[in-house]
Amino acid sequence: MVRAIAFLGILSLPVWSANGPVLEASAPAIVDGALPAFYNGYLFSGYPRDIVTLFAPDGRSALTLPIQGRGNGAVHVESVAIDSDGTLAVAWVDRPSAGIDIRDSAGKLVRSIDTGRYLPMHLSFGDHSLWAFGWERDADREWGSPAKDYQAVRKYSMDGKEIGVYLPRSLFPPGLSPAEQRWQERRITITSDHVGIEADSGNVGNQREWVEFDLNGDHLGRWRLDPSDEFPGVAFTSDNQAYVHRFDREAKSWRVFRLNREKSTWEAVSAPNLRLYGADGDKLVFADWSGGVMHLSWYPQP
């Protein structure tokens, strides 16, 4: 489902309350029921598929960027990441090519990384570098066929060099590629010492797991996700706490669950009755929308 959105503007207002959010933002922005993507306080749209529209957390900075790819005329923007200095990374596929554009905070192209047969589906900045979670095409089969095995995670330096490869496809069961395209969802998050991956792990899209490893690629743990865990998936905070949300049909309310790594369980925590939309540093960001307006609220962790 396309979750792109056309924003008319965002107004941010600090709210200091013992029980309420510490920050709120609102935008009369819902178009055709489609939702924007969220990245560390930023909102972005990838619709039409060759256009990136970016909004900063305070709403005062917006970019609209046509992505050219390799000029083949079939560009699909797959993912966007924004570094702390405003550097922008845009992953794209322009069949038969694929790559990642690095742009400055004004949107000017700095360099374009040719990723070859590797298709970067999800991006995250971290460790002063860029990380991608994706899949690799089989060179001897038709264009959309994945290779039998490959490293699903790639790490790139800011000068465009591949400096690390991690997470073999063979660690997952046959079926969907671990980095299946999930339009405008964030499936990789880098903290100061962790890599968090939400991976498909089976034959259908609700068979998923949460995977963590350190910045050297050493495995830290894997935990199954419940099929009822809802879009936009796992919210991973800067202090390495993983959260999901589910709708309680009996109570008719949203509930948030935090990963207990020692027990390998997802445990319910107190949270507002809103959609968990992502993480921004050590804060959780919740969303609600009505009448064409989207509302974001930043809360401390429970």
Residue pairs with C-beta under 8 A, 6 or more apart in sequence:
1 34
1 183
2 34
2 47
2 183
2 184
3 34
3 35
3 36
3 37
3 183
3 184
3 231
4 31
4 34
4 36
4 45
4 46
4 47
4 184
5 29
5 30
5 31
5 34
5 35
5 36
5 43
5 45
5 47
5 294
6 29
6 31
6 45
6 53
7 27
7 29
7 36
7 43
7 45
7 53
7 55
7 62
8 27
8 28
8 29
9 27
9 28
9 59
10 25
10 26
10 27
10 29
10 43
10 55
10 58
10 59
11 25
11 26
11 27
11 59
12 23
12 24
12 25
12 57
12 58
12 59
13 23
13 24
13 25
14 22
14 23
15 21
15 22
15 23
15 24
16 22
21 272
21 286
21 297
21 298
21 299
22 283
22 298
22 299
22 300
23 283
23 297
23 298
24 295
24 296
24 297
24 298
25 57
25 59
25 295
25 296
26 293
26 294
26 295
26 296
27 43
27 55
27 59
27 293
27 294
28 292
28 293
29 36
29 292
29 293
29 294
30 289
30 292
30 293
30 294
34 47
35 184
35 231
35 289
35 294
36 43
36 44
36 45
36 55
36 184
36 294
37 43
37 44
37 45
37 46
37 80
37 184
37 185
37 186
37 232
38 186
38 232
38 277
38 278
38 285
38 287
38 296
39 80
39 81
39 82
39 186
39 278
40 82
40 278
40 279
40 280
40 281
41 56
41 57
41 280
41 285
42 54
42 55
42 56
42 57
42 82
43 54
43 55
43 296
44 52
44 53
44 54
44 55
44 80
44 184
45 51
45 52
45 53
45 184
46 52
46 77
46 78
46 80
46 183
46 184
49 75
49 76
49 77
50 66
50 67
50 69
50 75
50 76
50 77
51 64
51 65
51 66
51 67
51 77
52 63
52 64
52 65
52 67
52 77
52 80
52 88
52 90
53 62
53 63
53 64
53 65
54 61
54 62
54 63
54 64
54 65
54 80
54 82
54 88
55 61
55 62
56 62
57 280
63 88
63 106
63 107
65 90
65 103
65 107
67 75
67 77
67 90
67 92
67 101
68 75
69 75
69 92
69 93
69 94
69 97
69 99
70 94
70 97
70 99
71 94
72 94
72 95
72 96
72 97
73 94
74 93
74 94
74 95
75 92
75 93
75 94
76 92
76 93
76 94
77 90
77 91
77 92
78 91
78 92
78 93
78 119
78 120
78 121
78 122
78 134
78 181
79 90
79 91
79 120
79 121
79 122
79 123
79 132
79 186
80 88
80 89
80 90
80 91
80 123
81 88
81 89
81 123
81 124
81 125
81 130
82 88
82 89
82 125
83 89
83 125
84 125
85 105
86 104
86 105
87 102
87 103
87 104
87 105
87 110
87 125
87 158
88 101
88 102
88 103
88 104
88 105
88 107
89 100
89 101
89 102
89 103
89 123
89 125
89 130
90 100
90 101
90 103
91 98
91 99
91 100
91 120
91 121
91 122
91 123
91 132
91 134
92 98
92 99
92 100
92 101
93 119
95 143
96 143
97 114
98 114
98 115
98 116
98 117
98 118
98 119
98 120
99 112
99 113
99 114
99 115
99 120
100 112
100 113
100 115
100 120
100 123
100 130
100 132
100 156
101 109
101 111
101 112
101 113
102 109
102 110
102 111
102 112
102 113
102 130
102 158
102 160
103 109
103 110
104 110
111 159
111 160
112 160
113 156
113 160
115 132
115 134
115 154
117 136
117 137
117 139
117 147
118 132
118 134
118 135
118 136
118 137
118 150
118 154
119 134
119 135
119 136
119 137
120 132
120 133
120 134
120 154
121 132
121 133
121 134
121 135
121 179
121 180
121 181
121 182
121 187
122 132
122 133
122 134
122 179
122 182
122 185
122 186
122 187
122 188
123 130
123 131
123 132
123 133
123 188
124 130
124 131
124 133
124 186
124 188
124 189
124 190
125 131
125 190
126 189
126 190
126 191
126 192
126 195
126 215
127 155
127 190
127 192
127 215
128 158
129 155
129 156
129 157
129 158
129 163
130 155
130 156
130 157
130 158
131 153
131 154
131 155
131 156
131 188
131 190
131 195
132 153
132 154
132 155
132 156
132 188
133 152
133 153
133 167
133 178
133 179
133 187
133 188
133 197
133 199
134 152
134 154
134 179
135 146
135 147
135 150
135 152
135 169
135 177
135 178
135 179
136 146
136 147
136 150
136 151
136 169
137 143
137 144
137 145
137 146
137 147
138 145
138 146
138 147
138 148
139 147
146 169
146 177
147 169
148 169
149 168
149 169
149 170
150 168
150 169
151 165
151 166
151 167
151 168
151 169
152 166
152 167
152 168
152 169
152 177
152 178
152 179
152 199
153 164
153 165
153 166
153 167
153 188
153 195
153 197
154 162
154 164
154 165
154 166
155 162
155 163
155 164
155 165
155 166
156 162
156 163
157 163
164 217
166 195
166 213
166 217
167 178
167 197
167 211
167 213
167 217
169 177
169 178
172 178
172 199
172 200
172 201
173 201
173 202
174 203
175 200
175 201
175 202
175 203
175 204
175 207
176 200
176 202
176 203
176 204
176 205
176 207
177 200
178 197
178 199
178 200
178 201
179 187
179 199
179 200
180 200
180 205
182 205
182 233
184 232
185 198
185 231
185 232
185 233
186 232
186 233
186 278
187 197
187 198
187 199
187 233
188 195
188 196
188 197
188 198
189 195
189 196
189 234
189 236
189 279
190 196
190 215
191 236
191 237
191 238
191 239
191 240
192 238
193 214
193 215
193 240
194 212
194 213
194 214
194 215
194 220
194 236
194 240
195 212
195 213
195 214
195 215
196 210
196 211
196 212
196 234
196 236
196 240
196 242
197 210
197 211
197 212
197 213
198 208
198 209
198 210
198 211
198 225
198 233
198 234
199 208
199 209
199 210
199 211
200 207
200 208
201 207
201 208
201 209
201 224
202 208
206 227
207 227
208 224
208 225
208 229
208 233
209 222
209 223
209 224
209 225
210 222
210 223
210 224
210 225
210 234
210 242
210 259
211 221
211 222
212 219
212 220
212 221
212 222
212 242
213 219
213 220
214 220
221 261
223 259
223 261
223 264
223 266
225 234
225 244
226 244
226 246
226 266
228 246
228 247
229 244
229 245
229 246
230 244
230 245
230 246
230 247
230 275
232 277
232 278
233 244
234 242
234 243
234 244
235 242
235 243
235 244
235 276
235 277
235 278
235 279
235 284
235 285
236 242
236 243
236 279
237 243
237 279
237 281
237 282
237 283
237 284
237 301
238 279
238 281
238 282
239 282
241 258
241 259
241 301
242 258
242 259
243 256
243 257
243 258
243 259
243 269
243 276
243 279
243 284
244 256
244 257
244 266
244 276
245 254
245 255
245 256
245 257
245 271
245 275
245 276
246 254
246 255
246 257
247 253
247 254
247 255
248 254
248 255
253 273
254 271
254 273
254 274
254 275
254 276
255 268
255 271
256 268
256 269
256 270
256 271
256 276
256 284
256 302
257 266
257 267
257 268
257 269
258 266
258 267
258 269
258 302
259 265
259 266
259 267
260 266
260 267
269 302
270 302
271 284
271 286
271 299
271 302
272 286
272 297
272 299
274 286
274 287
274 288
274 297
275 286
275 287
275 288
276 284
276 285
276 286
277 285
277 286
277 287
277 296
278 284
278 285
279 285
280 298
282 300
282 301
283 298
283 299
283 300
283 301
284 298
284 299
284 300
284 301
285 296
285 297
285 298
285 299
286 296
286 297
286 299
287 294
287 295
287 296
287 297
288 294
288 295
288 297
289 295
